């Protein structure tokens, strides 16, 4: 008997010759490879004799499920008709994004869909796509950067505070924000999110805890940013304890870093293995929420969302401390996530991939570009959009097209014209790459009320 566990070993124990064997081997060889084969086989025998006891178990849960209720993997076909949908700002949206939504609406699990005016094509669901499904979650419908979100902190300081402090504020952003794959804070912060039970119970997450701890309070590359600017509040809520006016504010955009990426990759792989689909929609493979993997992804996704919020909280805490000022109010929202929500009287899973939650009375931030204002909004709860709004201006030029079209000189001219200072940033995030945010906001009057704006002044991005 060799040291490595094989399918034959499990069959000799009495395991049936079905998919449960492959699942068992995949889990064991990934998470238990350093353990002795004999002890794993002893445990495997216990699972075989009493699978009910191992339901929900990190390593053996999926195997137990396969023993209790064996499921045949079969090719799913698309419906011939689409689920109902709405498109906002149709003339501003490229055809490929529309066709991606149309395909998603033909999934057997699709209930309803919507496309926001900032939409453009992506992987699986288009960016700006919203899809309600029946008791199933699509990892690529959430996106790779799970819990990618906006966070705006307003200080009780007038906008004039910015004058003459360019060097000081640039230094704060340079020293107290970290971007990209390798930058981390020298002094790490702890957070209650790290004591969550999912980090102990789910083997994948146990392996990612160290990375998550290192990356807390950091931002990714691409279009992620932290910026000082001016929040102009036209309408204020009593709890803000502010009068209408212009204030110093900090806006950040990023997600769940390596934690979210690894969760997305792992469960997308599991979904594609268990839910074969026609080639053009294979990125839309789903996990049934009644299954072990579906439940596990749901827990991991929610943890990644909490972690993304923790990252933003840490970024804003560090900046406030460096400023020596207190944050008065914070407005924040996810825009890459899935929620359990009621749709036409039935609980569904609502995926928002690059879309802002906009239920009645819900606050959110819809950014423009580094030279265009973002908008502070309150949702109207429009059922036609599945209580959603755009997550930004949306791209007009792809990243590749930006590099072929614009130069650093073009970007510098645009920044100078709008009196914006940039630390880092690449050509593929040129302000000219984005749609006109004013047009995009105008196209969603039915979805949100505008309460104010945020105008960037000092922007920090990945180099």
N, C-alpha and C positions, 0 to 999 in steps of 0.2 A: 504494500500500500504506500503510494507516494505521499509527499507532504502537501501537495496541492489538491484541494477538493475538486471532484469532478461530478458530472451528472450521473455517472455509473454508481458512485458512492451513495448518492441519494436514492437512486432506483433500488439499490440493494437493501436500503433501509425500509423500502416499501412505498416511496413516493410515487404517485402516478406519473405516467409518461405524458405530461402535458406542459403547458406554459409555466406552471408553478415551479418546475425544475429550473428553467432558464432564469426566472425572476429570483429564485433563491440564490443561484450561483452569482448572479450580477450583484446582489446586495452583499453577499458574504465576501466575495473577492474584492469588493470596493472598500468595505468598512471593517472586515474582520480578518484581513489577510495576514496579520502578524500573530494571530492566535493559533494554537495547536489544533490540528485537524481532528484529533480524537474528541476534544472538548466541544468543538462545533457540531460534530456528528451526534454527540450525546444530547445536545440542545435540539438539534434537528429532529431527533426521535421524539422528544417531548412535544414539539410542534405538531408532528404527524399524529400523535396519539390524542392530543387535546388542542386542536387549532383555535377553538373559541377563546382559550386563555391568552392567546397571543394577538388577538385583534387590536390594532392600533400600535403594536410594538414597533419600535424604530427599524429594527433589522428584519424581523420575522412577520410583521403585520401584513405585508403584501402576499407573502407565501401562505399565511393562514387564510387570507381571503380567497386565494386560488384553490385551497383545499376545501373550504366550506362551500364556495359558490364558483366553480370553474366557469370562466367566460371564454367563449371562442372569439379570437381576433378575426374580424371580418372587414372587408372594404366597405366604407360608407359611400353611398351615392348622393349627389346633390339633388334637391327637389327641383322640379321643373318650373315652379313659380317662386317668386321672391316673397319674403315676409314684408309687411308694410314698412314704409320708410319716409323720411322727409329730408330734403336738402336745403340748406340755407346758404344763399350767395352762390347759386349754381354757376353763374357766369364767371366767377373768380376761381373756379376749381378745375384742375386738369382732368382730362377724360380717364386717365389710368386710375386715379383715386376713386372716381365714381364706379368704374368697373370692379375695383377691389371690394367696394361695399356691396355691389350687386351680387358678386360671388358669395360673400359672407352671408347675405340674406337668404341664400338657397341652402344653407346648412340645415340638416334635419333638426338641429337644436335652436335655430334662430326664431325669435319671437317678434322683434322689431328693431329698427335701426335709424340712424340719423347721421348726417354729414355736416360739419361746421364750416363756416365761410373761410377759415384759414387752412382747409384741408389740402393735403398733397399726398402722393403715393408713398407707401412704406412697405414693410414686410408683413404679410398677412393682412391685418386690418390697415386701412390707410391712416396716416396721421390726421387727427381731426375726426376720426370715425368713432361712432358710438354704437354698440351692439348689445341688445338684451337677449339672453339665452335662457333656455329652460333647464335649470339644475345642472349646468355644465360650465366650466371655466376654461377659457382658451389662453394658455400662457402668452402666446404672441399677440393676443387681443389686449393684454395688459401692457406688453412691451418688455424689452430687455432691461430698461432702467425703471424697475418697479418703484412706485412712489415718487417719481420725479415730480417736483412741486415748486411752488412759488412761496416766498415768505417776505412780507413787507413790515419792517419795524419803524414806527414813527416816534421821533423824540419831541419833547416839548421845547423845541428850539426853533426860532424863526429861520426861514430860508436864507436870510442875510448872514447867518452863522457861517455859511460856506465861503463868504468873501475873504480873500486873503489867506485862506487856510489850505490852499492846494497842496503844498508840500507836506503838511502835517497829515492830511487825509490820504494822500497817495502812500505815505509811509505806513499808515495804519493798515491799509489794504495789502500792501506788499508784505508786511511782517506778520499779519494776523489772519490771512487767508492762504489756503494751500490748494493747488490744482493738479490735475492729471494723475498719472499712474504711480508716480514715485514720491511726490511731496507729502510729508506728514508733519504734524506739530511736534516740536521737541518735547513740550510738556503735555502729556496726554491727559484727557479728562475722562472721568468715569461717568456712567449714566445708568439709570435704573433699567433701561432697555436690556442691558447685558445680563440682568438676573432673570430674564424671562425663561420659563421652563422649556420653550421650544429649542433653545440653544443646548439643552441637555438631552431632550427626548428624540430629536430628529438628527440622525447621524450626519447628514449633509451639513446641517447648521452647526453642529458641534465642531466640525472641521473648519468652519468659516468664522468662528468667534474671534480668533486672534486677528484676522484681517479686518474684521469689523471694528474692533477696538482701536487698531492702528489708524484707521481711516476716519474715525469720528471727527466731525467738524471740518472735513475737507470737501472739495467740489471736483467734479469730473472735468473732462475736456470738452471739445465741441462747443455747443452753444450755452454752456453753463457759465454763470457769472456771479459776482458780488459787486454791487455798485452803490455809491453815495449819490443822492439826488434830492429833488424837491417834490414832496408830496403836497399837492394842492387839494384840499378837502372842501368840496362844495356842499356836501351834506354830511353831517356828523351824527353818530349815535351817542346817547347819553353816557354809556359806559366808557367811551373813549376819553371823556373829561377834557375835551378840546373844543375850541371854537372853530368855525369855518375859517380857513386861511391857508398859508403856505408854511410848511415845516421841513426841517431836515429829516431825511429818512434813509434807510438802507434796504435795498431789495436784493434777494438772492434767488438763484435758480439752479437746482441740482437734485439728485436723487439718492438712491440707496447704494451707490458705489459698487465695489466688488461683490458685496453680499447679494444685492439684487441681481447682478449679472449672472452669478453662479446658480442662483435659484432658478432664474429664467431658463438657462441652458439645460439644467438637469431635468426640469419638469417638461420642457418642450420635447426633449429626447424621449422621455417616458410616454408623453402624449402621442408622438408620431409612431412609436412602436405599437401602441395599443389601439390607435384610432387611425388606420390607414385611410387616406383620402385621395381623390384625383390630384394629379401633379400640380395643377394651377392653384389649388387651395391647401396644399399639404402643410403650410405654415399655420393653418387654422385648426390643427388637430386639438381636440379638447380632452379634458378629464372630467368624468362624471363625478359629481360631488358626493354620490353615495359610495364611492370607492375609496380605498385606502389612500391611493395617490392623489385623488381629488381633494380629500380632507387635508392631507399633508401639505399640498401646494397652497391651499387656502390659508392654513396657519402660517406657512413660511412667507406668503405674500403679505399678509397683515403685519407680520413681524418686520419685513423689509420696509413697509410703509411707516411703522413706528420709528424705525432706525433712521429713515430719511428725515423725518421731522426732528429727531434728536440731533442730526447733523446740522440742520438749519439753526436750531436753538443754540447749539454750541458756537456756530459762526457768529450769530448776533450777540451772544453773551460776550465773546472775546472782543468784538468791535466796541460794544458799549463800555466795557471795562477800559479799553485803550483810550476811548474818548473821555472817560470819566463822567459819563452821563447816563441817565436812566431811561429805558424804553417805556413809553406811555401805553402804546397799544401795538399789537401785531395782527396782521391780516394774512391768512395763509390758506393754501389749498393744494391737494394732489392734482395731477392731470394725467397720470399713467397708472391706472388702478382698476379694480373691479369691486363693485358693491352689491349687496343684497338689497333690492329695492322693489317696490310694488309697481307693476306695469299692467294697466288695464285690469286691476283687481287681483293680479296674481304675482306672487313673489318670483322675481327673476334675478339673474346675475347680469348687472349692467356694466359692460366694459367701456371705459373711456380711455382711448389711446390718443393722447394729445388732445384732451377736451376737459373743460373746467366744469365741475359740478355746479349747477345753477338752480337748485330747488328754491322754492319761495322763501325769500329772506336770507338766503345763504350768501355770505361774502366771498369774494375771490379777487384775484389779480390776473389781468390779461396784459402781458408785456408787449411792447412794440419791438423796436430794435434799439441798438445803443445810441441812436440819434433821434429816436421817435418816442413819444410818451407811451407809458403803459396806463391801463385804466383800472381803477378800483370800482368793482361792480357788485351789485346785489341781484341775485337770481329772481326771476319771475315765476319759476316753476312751470315752464311751458311743457306739457306732455308730448307735443310734437317733436321736440328735440331731446326727449327722454331726460328732461330737467338738466340740460347741458348747454354749454356755450364754448366758444373757441378758446384755445389755450395760448394764443399769441396772434401775431400778424400772419404767420405761415410763410413758407419759402416760395419765392418766385423763381429763384435760380438754385439748381442743385449745387452740392459742394464742388463737384467736378467742373460745372459750368462757371462757378465763381472764379475758380483758379484760372480758367481760360479767358475770362472776360475782364476781371478787375486787377488792378495793381495796388501795391502798398501806397503809392502816391495818390491814387483815387480815394482810398480810404482816409488818408490824412486830410485831404481837401474837405471831405464830407464831415469829418470830426471837427475840423476848424470852423466850418460854417455853422455848426450847431453848438460850438463852445463846449465840446466834450473831450475829456482826456482819457486815454486808453492805456492800460498796463497789460501787456501780453496781447492776445488775440491773433487770429490768422485770417488770411484772405477769404477762406470759405465761410467766415462769419461776417463778411462785409455788410454794413448796414443796408446797402443797395440790394442785398440778396433777398430781402423780405418784401412782402406785399404792403400796401398802404394801410396802416393800422386804423386810420380814421374811416376808411371805406369798410374794413372788416367789422368795426364796431357798429357802423351805421346799418350793416346787413343783419345785425342781431338785436335790433330794438325790441323785438318780440320776446327775447330771451333774458335780457338783463337791463337793469337801470344803472346808469353811470353815476357814481357818487364822488368821483374825483380822479385825479391823474397823478402819475409819478414820472418826472422828467429826469433821466440820467445825467450826471455831470462828471463823475469820476468812475470809470469802469475797469474792473479787473477780470481777466479771463486767463485761460491756459495759454502758455507761450506756443 
